[in-house]
């Protein structure tokens, strides 16, 4: 599932994000969402989130929604 809609990204969801430093290579980092940083309902490059380990990036894929 794509991470462009804020409503589909929830705290506790497992996601793949691309960090600012990895945008050129497209390297993805997996983690669990702690905070949503994008305020708008959608974003063409993905919703910006902070993961539980402190990593900040834009969601490229939602791997598993919080149960």
Protein Blocks (a to p, Z undefined) as FASTA:
>chain_A
ZZkbfklpcghiacddddfklmmnopacddddfbdfbfbfbdfkbpadddfkopacddfb
dfbdcZZ
